[in-house]
Amino acid sequence: MSIPIIIDCDPGHDDVFAIWLAAGNPNIDLRAITTVAGNGRIEHTTHNALVACTVAGIRDVPVARGASGPLKGELRPAEWIHGANALGGPVLPAPTIELDDRDAVTLIADVLTASEEPVVLVPTGPLTNIAHLVQRHPELVSKIEGLIWMGGSTGRGNVSPYAEFNAWADPEAADIVLRSGVDFTMVGLNISHQALITREVRARIAALDSPLAAFGVELLEYFCSTYEQFEGMPDGPLHDPITVAMLAEPSVATSVRTRIDVECEGTQTRGATCVDLLNFLQRPANATVALDLDVERFWSLIEDAVTALGRVSA
């Protein structure tokens, strides 16, 4: 039986592959896609979600626009990695998918309410929409089977020495969601930097020989070029799809139950996810943290999804 999920995203090159993996894997039932500002401004991330669906032939999944900025402070998009439109590289086609009339929180609430079974939330950007959801609809928390978020890190950051971008972009939202009682799983930089987009990986995707695969390779090439320029990594990490992969095949990653606290005030550490792997603080565990990735299996899942969608969209 497939797992019903909602992807809340800020596309973003890696978010596109998370959407494709969710739509192309038989173990996943993608019920909705919602967008949030993060990698780009909300007009760009929403447009890019529609593009991701258009090129992959995903036509039966509603897409709704969400928050245009964090709970506090100003949005600072990751243009240095994703480009001015948040999806640099290929020429983007005009979307043939129409945006849902509902806002993101309303769409998520409607899907949760209508579902006969609990739904997993898969946020791959800042947690702004999810924070709004748990604040406006606390009665729906019990309808959330779990939440698996690409964000945070057990160690290094990628936008400051300690903070990962999605946590740094809206730490107050991450703190609210962690405190909400939702079953919370963190997929941080510590595991996503194991999913490196090597030349071999790009060649494997290109060999799938479909227009979708070719579009995907353009995304990956651009993504790797900016990672090389700004972080000295010629093989960029494909962060976001690990969330979906862990639902599709739980054995693709190991994890541990532990304590996470989000730093919202620190001058040097705002946005840091303080993961207490050694239980120094003696606080109750409140989250699951992904640790190690079966890299070969992960890329096989990506290939299988792109192959399946490529047949539909060709």
N, C-alpha and C positions, 0 to 999 in steps of 0.2 A: 504494500500500500504506500502510495507516495505521500510525502510530507508537505502539508500546506504551508506556504511561506509568503511573506510580504518583504520585498526589497525596498529599503529606504536609502537613497544613494545620491551622490554628487558627481555624476560622470563628467570627466575623468576616464582615462584609458583603462585602468584596471577595473573600474565599476562596470564598464561595457562587457568585459569578459565575465564578470559575476552574473550579469543579466543573462548572457548567452548560456552560461553553465546551468543556471536555474531553469531556463526555458528548454534546454536541450538534453537534460538528464532525466531519465524515466522515473527516478526515485523522488523527484521534486515536483510539486504542484504549485506553480507560481501564480498567486491569486491577484497581486497588484504590485505596481511600482510607484513609489513616491519619491519626490526630489527635494533636495535641500541645498542651500548655498554652502560652498566649502571649497572644493577644487576650483570652482568658478562661481560667478554670480548666478543667481537663481534663473535668470533668463537663459543663460548658457547651459547650465546643468539640466534644465528641463528640456530644452531643445535637443541636447545630446542624448537624453534618455529616449526621446522619440526617434532619433536617428538610429540608435542601437536596435530598437525594435523594428524599424523600417527595413534596415539592411538584412536583418535575420528572419524576416517574415513572421514576427511575433505580433499577431493582430487581435488576439482575444484577451489581452491583459490590460486593464485600465491603468493609465498613467496620470498622476495628479501632482500639481505643483505645491511645494511646501514653503518653509520659512526662508526668508530672504537674508537673514543675518542671525548672529548668535543672540542668546538671551541678554548678554551684557557686552558692551563695547562694539567695535566695528568689525565688519568682515574684512579679512585679508586673504584674498584668494591665492591659491598655489600656482600662479601664472608661470613661475620660473620652471616648474616641472611640466605642467599640462598645457601651457600656451594661453594666449589671451582669450580664446573661446573655450578653454578647458578640455579641448579635444584636438590638439594640434597634430599636424601631419597630413592626413588625407583630405581631399576635397569632400566636404560633407554633403550628402544628397538632401534635397528637401524632404522633410518627413511626410509620409503618407498616413501616419497614425494621428488621430485627433486627441488632443488633451481632454481628460475628463473634466466635467464642470465642477466637481467637488475639489476642495482643498485637500492637502495631504492628510491632515489629522482626521477630517471627516471620512475620507475614503478608508483609512485604516480602521477607524471605529466601525464603519458600516460592514467591512469585511469580517472583522472580529465578531460583530453581533450576528451576522447572517450565518457564520460557519457552525456546522454541527459538531466540529471537533476543534480543540485549541489550535492556534496558529503560531508558527515561529516567526519572529521579527528578525530581519537580517539587515541591520544598518551598516553601510559601508562608507559613511561620511560622518560629519559632526552629528551629535545626538539631539539636535534641537527639536526636530519634529516629535521624537519619542518622548522627550521631556514634556512638551506641550500635551501629548496624548495622555500621559499618566496623571498630569495635573488636571486636565479637563474631564477625563473619563476614568477615574479611579475604579469604577465598577467593572471596567473591562480588563483590569490587570489579570484577573483569574482566567480570562479567555486566551491569554498569551502563554503558549506552551513553553516558550523560552525565548531568549534574545541572544544572538551571536553577532558580535560587533567587531569589525575591523577597526582597531584603534588602540592606542596606548603602546606600552612596551615594558618589558621586565628590566630593561637596561637603558641603552642609548636612545636619544631622540633623533628626529630628522628635521626639526624646525628650530630647536634649541638643544643645548646639551642633554636635557632631560625629557623634553616633551615631544611626543609624536603629533603630527599635524591635526588629525581628527579630534584628539583630546584637547590640544592647544586652541583649536578654533572655537570651541565652546565647552570649557571645563565645567561651568555651572550646570549645563545640561547633562554631562556625563555623571556628575555627582548626584543630580536628582534621580536619574534612571537607576544608578547603583543602589540608591536608598529606597527605591520604590517597592522592592520585594519581588521584582521580576527575576526569574532564573537567568543569570547573566553569565555569558561566556565572552572572554576577550581574546581576539586574535591579533596579537601585537607585532611590532617590528621584529621581535626576537624570533618569531616563526616565519613571518612573511619574507624576511631576507634570506630564507632558504629556498624560496621559489624564484630563482634567478632566471631571467629571460636570456639564456645563452644563445650564441649563434646556432647551435644545434637545435635548440627549441624553436627558433624562428624558422629554420629550414624545415622542421617537421610540420609546422603549421602551413608553410607555403606549399609543401608537398601534397596537402589535402586538395589543392587545385580546384578551388571554387571561388567565385567572386567574394563571398563572405570571408574566406580564408585570406584572400589577397588584401581585403580591407583591414582585417585583423593584423596582418603582418605590417602594414603601414603604421597602424597604431603602435605596435610594439617597437618598431624601428625608431619612431619619434621619441617614445618614452625612454628607450635606452640612451638615445642621444642626449636628452636633457639630464638624465641621471649621471652620465659620464661628465657632462659639463659642470654640473653643480655639486655632485657628490663624489666624483672620481670613480663611479661605478659603470663600466661599459656594458655590463649586463644588469639592467634594472630589475627590481623585484616586483612581481605581479601580486600585490597584497590582497586585494579584495576577494577574488574567487575562492580563497581558502575557506572563507566562512561557509559558502555553499557546498564546497567539497566535503567539509566535515559533517554536514547533514546528509549528503548523498551517500557517503561511505565513511562512517565514523572512524574506521581503522586507519584512515589516511593521516591522522595526527594523534599524538599523545597529548595528554593534558593533566592538570593537577588542580585540586580544589584548594583555594587559598583566600587571602585577604587582599582586596584592592581598595585604596583610597585615592581620591583625585585631589591634587593640589590646586586650589583656586586663588590663593593669595600670594604665594612666594614671588619675590622680585626676580629671582633667577630660575625658579622652578614652576611657575604657573603653567598648568596643563600637564604636569608630570603625573603618571599613574604609578603610585607607590605600591608595588606588588611585594607582599611580605612572604616570600617563598620559604624563609627559614623560621617564620612565626616569632620574630623578635618582639612584636608588639602584644602578643597574646590576645588578639582580638578575634572574634568569631569569623570564620570563613564566610565570604559573601559572593564568591564568583569562582568560575572555572577559567583557568588560563591555559591556552594552547602552547605547547612546548616544541615538539619535534614533528617534522613533516616527512611523509613518504613522498619524496620529490618525484620519482618516476611515476608513481600512481597518480599523483596530482596532475602531471602534464598529460597523462593518458586520458583522464577525465575531461580535461580541456579539449583535447583532440577529438574525443568521441562526441562532445556536444557541438563543436564547430562542424564536424562532419554531418551530424544529424540535421542541424539547422541549415547547413549549406545545401542539402537536398531540397529542403522546403523553399528556400529563398531564391534558388537558381532560376 
